[in-house]
Amino acid sequence: MDGSHRVMAVLGNQVWRTLEIAWDWMTEAIVWTNPHGQIESGNAAFQRLFNRSQPVQGKALSDLLRLPAPKKFVLHPVEHVLAGQVLPPTPYLFSTFHGFTTHWLEIAGSPLYEADTGSQVMGALFVLRTVQPPGPKTALQQVQRWQSAAALSVSETHCDVNDQDVNQDVNQDVNDQTVLICRFLPNGALSFANSAYLRYFGLPNIADTTQAGSATHFVWQALLADDRQRIILEVAQLSLQHPSRNCEYRVLLPTGEIRWQQWTVRAIFNSEQQIVEYQAVGRDISNRKWAEAALISSEERFRTLVQNASDVIVVMRIDGTSSYVSPSAVGVLGFAAESLLGRDVFASVHPEDLPQAETAFLEAVECPERTVRVELRVRHPHRGWIDLECTCRSQLHEPSIQGVVINIRDVSERKRAEAALRSILQGTASATGEAFFSVLVENLASALEVRHAVVSELKGNQLVTLAFCSAHELQPNLTFELPEVPCCQAVIQQGLFCCQAQVQQHFPDLPILAQLKAESYLGVAMQDDSGRPIGTLCIVDDQPIRDPVRAEAILRIFAARAAAELERQRATTALQQLNHDLEARVTQRTQELMQSQATLQKQTHLLQALLAHMVEDITHRKAVEAQLRASLQEKEVLLKEVHHRVKNNLQMVQSLLNLQARSIEDASVLQALTESQNRVKAMTLVHEKLYQSNSLAKINFSEYVRSLTRDLLHSCVSHLAAIRLSIQVSNIELGVDTAIPCGLIISELFSNSVKYAFSNQSERIIKISFNIDFQERYVLIVSDNGIGIPTEITPHTTKTLGLRLVYALTRQLRGTLELDRTQGSTFKITFAKPS
């Protein structure tokens, strides 16, 4: 604005009106006044600032901008500019005329001069905008500055008139000021002082201080000795060319307190242009000085913290260059802080991460209230690409910073740990069973960059290695007595043992460490659900462990994973052994039952032979017949008891399987137990029907099939509502040797259809038929309308236990098995009637 008078010298009214159109687009409020302070024109932003819908031309700008509770002699900013002074951008507290609220505006102004004379003020140009309220200290300084300016004006007026003609009202107003005002002679003798000055220095109320000979106080005597000579020299340097000077110094009050003051001293000249007197306006600035000292101390503490912080702090200008870099840059980025000043902050960023970095910077600039985080790769002069985590926050509004503050942290180790975890997880994701441990140690050694990795199982007082990787190759498993490997014994006892370096010096009597050329050792215990150790997971290297904390965290994660796999394998082995024992017991019991049945049949044939020889003697026959009837009755009772006991024993086996199934969580093992349970149930049902039938040798096969399929449906209760069962069985009686294999075949084929045959069919049908064909052969058909058995599966070659059992039972019946895959699966078993 200081050159606006040159602009107005060439601008006419028409040009000015044209500029107003452009000014209406500006966000700052712009107003032009005449020499009397009345508004000539204002842009749209000015109208919006004062919420004015009507024109404001002709109104006094000082009426629109009223200082709250103004004091006399305080110049209004508008009057200051109209007096010919340029007003730099300064915040003021104003009260608007259209309301009772006050708010802060930053106002800047410049006088406009006549084009002809260049000295006559023809108006003023002002720019206004709303600002945040400054602190109380800034506001107080602003008021005091205007009071000082007013006091100087009054003092100048006082020196331009005779002392006898000084207006008493003016003197009274000066005395009422809180600003210190005085005049003194060249020798320092006080010639005038207002009441604020007298109160401040504890001086008596001297009414006549204008006569030099009556002065009883010298302005220099209150100054501290360290500042006195300097101030006297500065005042002595005042001249006609430099008539005023600002001074800051310390004074000693009568109370013994030392305080800071700021004075504006102006020389007063006589007609011969000689200095006859000095006038001064001052104020107490102790609070500001103390605040500045506290601020300097606070800034020094903050600087110390920043310089000693491990993170790097960078202040980036809006153009992308750095204006500040903390000293920790040399440790993180590999460059001295001085070499990075003024450089492009994005210059070392990885090309693939550059768009992400620029986006984060723009986001921080556009949203100063947000903290933006971003991870980048930056080139290190010695370490190659390193990973950094950057936290950005805009401080462009802060005058002392004027940039985006970036906090930089090296996260390369964390990234390497995450990469190691991902590598091990991906490598072991698909491994199961015994292969898991081999894959685990191989990936562990590779991810942690160590030479050896081993996982061991604790068996009693021995450690048996489950997998041992050395120099990227799997080694044969070994067995150690626990006391022979004290490092592993420490892992078992403590849960963790780490020797970051010189492990052979700690265990000089351990030959395995010498063989491995071990320099470092880290082991973590594997624990079961009860917290008891069941093994160890260890790494051994020929170099010191670089990051033991990261390695320990990774080992703990995969020690828990290895412990879970080891317990799962143990549980699987135990279940397989239990299942084997149960099948052996069922086989043995079945053989015993078949032997008992053969013995009974032999006894029956013997009785029939004896009866044939007794036909001739009626009397003897009757007696023998009665005897035989009694014997037969006894045998029938005995046979029923045998069938009953066989049924009870099979039900006991079934109950044992059921109890065992309740504690099984593995789906495959549970399925195997359920299938075994269904097979025992099929045999149990035969003996139950024999026990309940009139004929102890045969059962009604139609009733047996219906009872069997009903029980099978109940065991598959989740599929009960979705399956329709069709049974077509003739009223045929079968012996136990035929009924049991047929029942087992029906049970296996029915279960196979329920589990595998159906996918998305809306109607699921299983058909069972048993009839006699024209060749007097038995024909058993079990079919479903499901997806059908794949062509690569055949009953006599499949590894599935169910179909192999069907094939074996068919051979036991000396029959033939036909499989039709055209519509679902249809099993047709044909066998001759037993003789």
GIQUI-V809341 format. One record per backbone hydrogen bond with DSSP energy under -0.5 kcal/mol. CO is the residue of the C=O (numbers start at 1). NH is the residue of the N-H. E is the energy in kcal/mol with one decimal. If there is no record, write none. Layout:
((CO NH E) (CO NH E))
This chain:
((1 4 -2.0) (3 6 -0.7) (3 7 -1.2) (4 8 -2.7) (5 9 -0.9) (6 10 -0.6) (7 10 -1.3) (7 11 -0.8) (12 16 -2.4) (13 17 -2.4) (14 18 -1.8) (15 19 -2.3) (16 20 -1.5) (17 21 -0.9) (18 21 -0.7) (18 22 -0.9) (19 23 -2.4) (20 24 -1.5) (22 25 -1.4) (23 26 -1.7) (29 128 -2.9) (30 43 -2.1) (31 126 -2.8) (32 40 -3.5) (32 41 -1.6) (33 124 -1.4) (34 37 -2.2) (37 61 -2.6) (38 34 -2.5) (39 58 -3.0) (41 32 -2.8) (43 47 -1.6) (44 48 -2.5) (45 49 -2.1) (46 50 -1.4) (47 52 -2.5) (48 51 -1.0) (51 53 -0.6) (56 59 -1.9) (59 39 -3.1) (60 63 -0.9) (60 64 -1.2) (61 65 -2.1) (64 66 -0.7) (64 97 -0.5) (65 67 -0.5) (66 95 -3.2) (67 70 -0.8) (71 74 -1.6) (73 75 -0.7) (76 80 -2.5) (77 81 -1.9) (78 82 -2.4) (79 83 -1.4) (80 85 -1.4) (81 84 -2.1) (86 88 -0.6) (87 109 -1.9) (90 107 -2.4) (92 94 -0.7) (92 105 -2.5) (93 68 -0.7) (94 96 -0.5) (94 103 -2.2) (95 66 -1.4) (96 99 -1.1) (101 96 -1.0) (103 94 -2.6) (104 131 -1.3) (105 92 -2.9) (105 107 -0.6) (106 129 -1.5) (107 90 -1.8) (108 127 -2.6) (109 87 -2.7) (110 125 -2.3) (112 122 -3.4) (112 123 -1.1) (114 118 -1.4) (119 121 -0.5) (120 114 -2.6) (122 35 -0.6) (123 112 -3.1) (124 33 -2.6) (125 110 -1.9) (126 31 -2.2) (127 108 -2.1) (128 29 -2.4) (129 106 -3.5) (135 139 -2.1) (136 140 -2.4) (137 141 -2.3) (138 142 -2.1) (139 143 -2.1) (140 144 -2.7) (141 145 -2.4) (142 146 -1.8) (143 147 -2.3) (144 148 -2.6) (145 149 -2.2) (146 150 -2.2) (147 151 -2.7) (148 152 -2.6) (149 153 -1.9) (150 154 -2.4) (151 155 -2.8) (152 156 -2.8) (153 157 -2.0) (154 158 -2.2) (155 159 -1.7) (156 160 -1.3) (157 161 -0.7) (162 165 -1.1) (163 166 -1.1) (167 171 -1.9) (168 172 -2.3) (169 173 -2.3) (170 174 -2.4) (171 175 -2.3) (172 176 -1.3) (173 177 -0.5) (174 177 -1.2) (179 181 -0.5) (180 282 -3.3) (181 194 -2.4) (182 280 -2.9) (183 191 -3.3) (183 192 -1.9) (184 278 -2.6) (185 188 -2.6) (188 219 -2.8) (189 185 -2.6) (192 183 -2.4) (194 198 -2.0) (195 199 -2.7) (196 200 -2.2) (197 201 -2.2) (198 202 -0.7) (198 203 -2.3) (199 202 -0.5) (204 206 -1.3) (205 207 -0.7) (207 209 -0.7) (210 212 -0.5) (211 214 -1.0) (212 215 -1.3) (217 190 -3.0) (218 221 -1.2) (219 222 -0.6) (220 223 -1.2) (222 252 -3.0) (224 227 -1.1) (224 228 -1.8) (225 229 -0.7) (227 231 -2.1) (228 232 -2.4) (229 233 -2.1) (230 234 -2.1) (231 235 -2.5) (232 236 -2.0) (233 237 -1.0) (235 238 -1.6) (242 239 -2.0) (243 267 -3.0) (245 265 -2.7) (247 263 -2.9) (249 261 -2.6) (250 224 -2.0) (251 253 -0.6) (251 259 -2.0) (253 256 -2.3) (257 253 -2.7) (259 251 -2.7) (260 285 -1.6) (260 286 -0.7) (261 249 -1.9) (262 283 -1.7) (263 247 -2.9) (263 265 -0.5) (264 281 -1.7) (265 245 -1.9) (266 279 -2.7) (268 276 -2.7) (268 277 -1.3) (270 273 -1.9) (274 270 -2.1) (277 268 -3.0) (278 184 -2.3) (279 266 -3.0) (280 182 -2.3) (281 264 -2.5) (282 180 -2.3) (283 262 -2.5) (283 285 -0.5) (285 289 -2.6) (286 290 -3.1) (287 291 -2.5) (288 292 -2.9) (289 293 -2.6) (290 294 -2.8) (291 295 -2.7) (292 296 -2.8) (293 297 -2.4) (294 298 -2.8) (295 299 -3.3) (296 300 -2.3) (297 301 -2.4) (298 302 -2.8) (299 303 -2.8) (300 304 -2.3) (301 305 -2.4) (302 306 -2.7) (303 307 -2.7) (304 308 -1.5) (305 309 -0.7) (306 309 -0.8) (312 314 -0.5) (312 408 -3.5) (313 326 -2.1) (314 316 -0.6) (314 406 -3.4) (315 323 -3.2) (315 324 -1.1) (316 404 -2.9) (317 320 -1.8) (320 345 -2.6) (321 317 -3.5) (322 342 -2.4) (324 315 -2.3) (326 329 -1.7) (327 330 -1.3) (328 331 -0.6) (328 332 -1.5) (329 333 -2.5) (329 334 -1.2) (329 335 -0.8) (333 381 -0.6) (336 340 -0.7) (337 340 -0.9) (337 341 -0.7) (338 341 -0.7) (340 343 -1.7) (343 322 -1.5) (344 347 -1.4) (345 348 -0.5) (346 349 -1.1) (348 379 -2.1) (350 353 -1.2) (350 354 -1.0) (351 355 -0.5) (353 357 -2.2) (354 358 -2.5) (355 359 -2.3) (356 360 -2.0) (357 361 -2.1) (358 362 -2.5) (359 363 -2.4) (360 364 -2.2) (361 365 -2.1) (362 366 -2.7) (363 367 -2.0) (367 370 -1.9) (370 372 -0.6) (372 392 -3.5) (374 390 -3.3) (376 388 -3.2) (377 350 -3.1) (378 386 -2.9) (380 384 -1.3) (384 380 -3.7) (386 378 -2.5) (387 411 -2.3) (387 412 -0.5) (388 376 -2.5) (388 390 -0.6) (389 409 -1.9) (390 374 -2.3) (390 392 -0.5) (391 407 -2.6) (392 372 -2.6) (393 405 -2.4) (395 398 -1.1) (395 402 -1.1) (397 399 -0.7) (398 401 -1.7) (398 402 -2.3) (403 395 -2.5) (403 405 -0.6) (404 316 -2.7) (404 406 -0.5) (405 393 -1.8) (405 407 -0.5) (406 314 -2.7) (406 408 -0.6) (407 391 -2.2) (408 312 -2.5) (409 389 -2.9) (409 411 -0.6) (411 415 -2.5) (412 416 -2.6) (413 417 -2.4) (414 418 -2.5) (415 419 -2.8) (416 420 -2.5) (417 421 -2.4) (418 422 -2.6) (419 423 -2.5) (420 424 -2.4) (421 425 -2.8) (422 426 -2.8) (423 427 -2.1) (424 428 -1.9) (425 429 -0.8) (432 435 -0.9) (433 436 -1.3) (433 437 -0.5) (434 437 -0.6) (434 438 -0.8) (435 439 -2.2) (436 440 -2.5) (437 441 -2.1) (438 442 -1.8) (439 443 -2.3) (440 444 -2.5) (441 445 -2.4) (442 446 -1.8) (443 447 -2.8) (444 448 -2.2) (445 449 -0.5) (445 450 -1.9) (451 471 -2.4) (451 472 -0.5) (452 540 -2.1) (453 469 -3.0) (454 538 -2.7) (455 466 -2.8) (455 467 -1.6) (456 536 -1.5) (457 459 -0.7) (457 464 -2.8) (458 460 -0.5) (459 461 -0.5) (459 462 -1.7) (461 482 -2.5) (462 459 -2.7) (462 464 -0.5) (463 465 -0.5) (463 480 -2.8) (464 457 -3.2) (467 455 -2.2) (468 470 -0.5) (468 475 -3.4) (469 453 -2.3) (470 473 -1.1) (473 470 -3.0) (478 465 -2.7) (480 463 -2.8) (481 484 -1.7) (481 485 -0.6) (482 485 -1.5) (485 489 -2.2) (486 490 -2.2) (487 491 -1.4) (488 492 -2.3) (489 493 -2.3) (490 494 -2.8) (491 495 -2.4) (495 525 -2.1) (497 523 -2.6) (499 521 -2.4) (500 545 -1.6) (502 506 -1.0) (503 507 -1.7) (507 510 -1.3) (509 511 -0.8) (510 513 -0.9) (510 514 -1.0) (511 515 -2.3) (512 516 -1.8) (513 518 -2.6) (514 517 -0.9) (519 503 -1.4) (520 541 -1.5) (521 499 -3.3) (522 539 -2.5) (523 497 -2.0) (524 537 -2.4) (526 534 -3.2) (526 535 -1.1) (528 531 -1.8) (532 528 -2.3) (534 458 -2.8) (535 526 -2.8) (536 456 -2.6) (537 524 -2.4) (538 454 -2.3) (539 522 -2.1) (540 452 -2.5) (541 519 -3.3) (541 520 -1.9) (547 551 -2.3) (548 552 -2.6) (549 553 -2.1) (550 554 -2.1) (551 555 -2.5) (552 556 -2.5) (553 557 -1.7) (554 558 -2.1) (555 559 -2.1) (556 560 -1.7) (557 561 -1.5) (558 562 -2.4) (559 563 -2.4) (560 564 -2.0) (561 565 -1.9) (562 566 -2.5) (563 567 -2.3) (564 568 -2.1) (565 569 -2.3) (566 570 -2.1) (567 571 -2.5) (568 572 -2.4) (569 573 -2.4) (570 574 -2.2) (571 575 -2.3) (572 576 -2.4) (573 577 -2.1) (574 578 -2.2) (575 579 -2.7) (576 580 -2.2) (577 581 -2.3) (578 582 -2.3) (579 583 -2.4) (580 584 -2.0) (581 585 -2.1) (582 586 -2.4) (583 587 -2.3) (584 588 -2.3) (585 589 -2.3) (586 590 -2.2) (587 591 -2.2) (588 592 -2.0) (589 593 -2.1) (590 594 -2.3) (591 595 -2.2) (592 596 -2.0) (593 597 -2.1) (594 598 -2.0) (595 599 -2.0) (596 600 -2.0) (597 601 -2.0) (598 602 -2.1) (599 603 -2.1) (600 604 -2.0) (601 605 -2.1) (602 606 -2.1) (603 607 -2.0) (604 608 -2.0) (605 609 -2.0) (606 610 -1.9) (607 611 -2.0) (608 612 -1.4) (609 613 -1.2) (611 614 -0.9) (612 615 -0.9) (616 618 -1.0) (617 621 -3.9) (618 622 -4.2) (619 623 -2.5) (620 624 -3.4) (621 625 -4.7) (622 626 -3.1) (623 627 -2.7) (624 628 -3.7) (625 629 -3.6) (626 630 -2.6) (627 631 -2.8) (628 632 -4.4) (629 633 -3.0) (630 634 -2.4) (631 635 -3.0) (632 636 -3.5) (633 637 -2.6) (634 638 -2.7) (635 639 -3.6) (636 640 -3.1) (637 641 -2.4) (638 642 -2.4) (639 643 -3.1) (640 644 -3.0) (641 645 -2.8) (642 646 -3.1) (643 647 -2.7) (644 648 -2.5) (645 649 -3.0) (646 650 -2.6) (647 651 -2.4) (648 652 -2.2) (649 653 -2.3) (650 654 -2.5) (651 655 -2.6) (652 656 -2.5) (653 657 -2.4) (654 658 -2.2) (655 659 -2.9) (656 660 -2.6) (657 661 -2.2) (658 662 -1.2) (659 663 -0.7) (660 663 -0.9) (661 664 -1.2) (666 670 -2.5) (667 671 -2.3) (668 672 -2.0) (669 673 -2.3) (670 674 -2.2) (671 675 -2.4) (672 676 -2.2) (673 677 -2.4) (674 678 -2.2) (675 679 -1.9) (676 680 -2.3) (677 681 -2.2) (678 682 -2.0) (679 683 -1.7) (680 684 -2.5) (681 685 -2.2) (682 686 -1.1) (683 687 -1.6) (684 688 -2.0) (685 689 -2.3) (686 690 -2.5) (687 691 -2.1) (688 692 -1.8) (689 693 -1.7) (694 696 -0.6) (697 736 -0.9) (699 701 -0.8) (699 734 -2.1) (700 704 -2.1) (701 705 -2.4) (702 706 -2.0) (703 707 -2.3) (704 708 -2.7) (705 709 -2.8) (706 710 -1.9) (707 711 -2.1) (708 712 -2.3) (709 713 -2.5) (710 714 -1.9) (711 715 -1.9) (712 716 -1.0) (714 717 -0.9) (716 719 -1.9) (717 720 -1.0) (719 722 -0.9) (719 723 -0.8) (720 723 -0.7) (722 764 -0.7) (723 725 -0.5) (724 766 -2.2) (726 768 -2.9) (728 770 -1.9) (730 732 -2.2) (732 701 -3.2) (734 699 -2.3) (735 738 -0.8) (735 739 -3.2) (736 740 -1.9) (738 742 -2.0) (739 743 -2.9) (740 744 -2.4) (741 745 -2.4) (742 746 -2.6) (743 747 -2.5) (744 748 -2.5) (745 749 -2.6) (746 750 -2.6) (747 751 -2.3) (748 752 -2.3) (749 753 -2.0) (750 754 -2.3) (751 755 -2.1) (752 756 -2.3) (752 757 -0.6) (753 757 -1.5) (753 758 -0.7) (757 787 -3.6) (763 765 -0.6) (764 724 -3.5) (765 785 -1.4) (766 726 -2.8) (767 783 -2.4) (768 728 -3.2) (769 781 -2.7) (770 730 -2.5) (771 779 -2.9) (773 776 -1.8) (776 833 -0.7) (777 773 -2.6) (778 831 -2.2) (779 771 -2.0) (779 781 -0.5) (780 829 -3.2) (781 769 -2.5) (782 827 -3.0) (783 767 -2.6) (784 825 -1.1) (790 793 -1.6) (792 794 -0.5) (794 797 -1.2) (794 798 -2.2) (800 804 -2.1) (801 805 -2.3) (802 806 -2.1) (803 807 -2.4) (804 808 -2.4) (805 809 -2.8) (806 810 -2.1) (807 811 -1.9) (808 812 -2.0) (809 813 -2.0) (810 815 -2.6) (811 814 -1.1) (816 830 -1.9) (818 828 -2.7) (819 821 -0.5) (820 826 -2.1) (825 784 -1.8) (826 820 -2.6) (826 828 -0.5) (827 782 -2.2) (827 829 -0.5) (828 818 -2.4) (828 830 -0.5) (829 780 -3.0) (830 816 -2.4) (831 778 -2.4))
